[in-house]
Amino acid sequence: MDVFIEKIRGKDVSDLEFGYVLFPEKKEYTDVDRKILDIADEFGVEVQIYAFDEWVQEQLIRASNENIAENALAIAWIKAYTESFALMREDRAPIDEPTHDWLQSLQNVFQ
């Protein structure tokens, strides 16, 4: 959350959506909940917390509303997923934990 705060400090974020995806499911984290409330107060943005399945459903709904074909969404998603875990999207997807195992598991899917 601290990395997130530093990324948005001093920027106009009023038209953006922010969220965290937890896998495999959402859990209660009182310190995170407190920080989310602090972010809402300080920056005027709402941060959503999704379980992975919930996030996928939200993406499918958004794509459908924007007339994006499912295959185009799938291609964009796998590119974003891979770039995020390879730490190539730190401006949009800051990840502050090791991701090598996640990339390895993705590679295993394609073998």
N, C-alpha and C positions, 0 to 999 in steps of 0.2 A: 504494500500500500504506500510505503514511503517513496518508492521509485515512481509510482503513479502520480503522487502529489507533486513531485519535482518536475515531472513531464508536463503537467498542465499549469503550473504556477506561471502567472504572467501572460497567459494565452487566453484568447476568446474561445471558450469551449461551450458557449450557450447552445449551439446547434448540433453538438455531437452527442453520441450515446456511448456510455461506458459500461463495461461489465467484466465480471470474472467468471470463468467456467471452471467448475470443480468436477473432478472425476474420481470415482464413478457417481457420487451423489453429493448433494448439498448437506453440510453439517452446520451445527451452531458454533460460531466462533465469536464470543462476546467482544474480544478486542477488535476484531475486524468490523463487527457491527457498529461499535463505537466510532471507529475511524470513518466508516461510510457516512455516518451522521455528521461528523465533523466536516467531511468533504462537501456534503450537501449544503451545510451552513456557510462554509467559506467560499465555495466556488459556484453555488447555485446549480449543481448538476446532480442527477440521480445516478447512482451506480447500482446496476443489477447484478445479482448473484444467481447463476444458473447451474443446475446439474447438467452434465454433458448432454443427455438426451433432451432436456428442455431447450438448451441452446440450439441443438440441431433443428428441432421443430421451429424455433423462432426464425432461423435462417431460411428454412423451406417456405415459411409463410411470407417472409419479406421478399424472397425471390419470386414467388408466385404473384405477389402484389405489384412487383416491378416488371412482370412479364419476362423474367429471366428463365431460360430453359434449364431443366434439371442437369443436363450434361454440361452446360456452361458453368453452372453453379459448382458441380463436382470438380471440374478442372480448376476453377478459381480457388476452391476450398483446399484441394490437395497442394496447390502451389503455396497458398498462404500458410497452411499447416507446416509444410516443410521449411519454408523460409523463417517462420516464427521459431521453430525449434532449432534451426541452424543459427539463430540469433542475428538474422539478416533484416529483421523488422523491429528493431528495438525502439524506433520512434513511435510505432503503433502497437506493438506487442511486447512490452518489457517483461522479460522472464528472468527472475533472479535466483534460479536454481539450475542444477545440472540437467541438461536435456539429451545427453548422448544416448542414454538407454531408450528414450522415446524415439530418437532417430533410428536406432538399431532395430527397434520393433517395427517401425515403418518399413525399413529396408527388408526385413524378414517377410512382410506381407507381399512384397513384389518379387520375391524369389521363387 
